[in-house]
Amino acid sequence: MEEFICSVEFLRGSTDLLARISSEAGGVREYRGPSAGAVIDQVINDLQEEFESAPAA
């Protein structure tokens, strides 16, 4: 069985990159940075913390 965990969107602006994450546990949040690497690192850290603290199903 599959269940929704989160949605991640990456959007490119004129000067920066935006990542938008949506999940039941964390709601909607956004991260901006000058490079894809910087934004992806923020997304990885956020999701890792969220999933590690989530109760086991």
C-alpha positions as CSV (number, residue, x, y, z in Angstrom):
1,M,0.0,0.0,0.0
2,E,1.2,3.5,-0.9
3,E,0.6,6.6,1.2
4,F,1.4,10.2,0.6
5,I,4.5,11.4,2.5
6,C,5.4,14.7,1.0
7,S,5.4,16.8,-2.2
8,V,8.6,18.7,-3.3
9,E,8.6,21.3,-6.0
10,F,11.6,23.1,-7.4
11,L,11.1,26.5,-9.1
12,R,13.7,28.6,-10.8
13,G,13.5,32.4,-10.3
14,S,15.5,35.0,-12.1
15,T,18.2,35.1,-9.4
16,D,17.6,32.1,-7.2
17,L,16.0,28.7,-6.8
18,L,12.9,28.0,-4.7
19,A,11.9,24.7,-3.2
20,R,8.4,24.2,-1.8
21,I,7.8,21.2,0.5
22,S,4.3,20.1,1.6
23,S,3.7,17.3,4.1
24,E,1.1,16.4,6.7
25,A,3.6,16.6,9.6
26,G,5.4,19.8,8.6
27,G,2.8,21.7,6.5
28,V,4.0,23.9,3.6
29,R,7.4,25.5,3.8
30,E,9.8,27.2,1.3
31,Y,13.5,27.4,0.9
32,R,15.4,29.8,-1.3
33,G,19.1,29.8,-2.3
34,P,21.5,31.0,-5.0
35,S,22.2,27.5,-6.2
36,A,20.5,24.1,-6.6
37,G,23.0,22.6,-4.2
38,A,22.3,25.0,-1.4
39,V,18.5,24.5,-1.7
40,I,18.7,20.8,-2.1
41,D,20.9,20.6,1.1
42,Q,18.2,22.5,3.0
43,V,15.4,20.2,1.7
44,I,17.4,17.1,2.6
45,N,18.1,18.3,6.1
46,D,14.5,19.3,6.7
47,L,13.0,16.1,5.5
48,Q,15.6,14.0,7.3
49,E,14.7,15.7,10.6
50,E,11.0,15.3,9.9
51,F,11.1,11.6,9.0
52,E,13.5,10.7,11.8
53,S,11.2,12.3,14.4
54,A,8.0,10.8,13.0
55,P,6.5,7.8,14.8
56,A,7.1,4.5,13.1
57,A,4.1,3.2,11.2
